[in-house]
Amino acid sequence: MSGNQRRRKTPDLLFNRFLAEEVSILSLQGSSHTVGSPVSINCNMQKTRKSVAKRFKITGTGKLLRRSPGQRHMMSSKSTKQKRRNGKDKLVSPGHAKVFMKTLPSGVAR
């Protein structure tokens, strides 16, 4: 194209522009999109690490609980006191809890 010539808008370009505007309006309204239309995906959404979600529990005050190890086998050789204490959940230390909480953006499903 030379200096003063402008590119003509074809019907396809007009339709694509209209479709993009329609999708942005639908996403603002929270409506479901039409079939075949492009949908914008929220790239800022972080996924939950399921391996962490299965092993830990969040208390009502926001602390993280973990299970105690040592309850699988050879229970007869362990004292009653040891078995009783290992049966209860324990708090995760604050340093480790901070890392695990980042992997649980929406909390743990109960």
Beta strands, then each sheet from edge to edge (+ up, - down):
strand 1: 56-58
strand 2: 64-66
strand 3: 90-91
sheet 1: 1+ 2- 3+
end
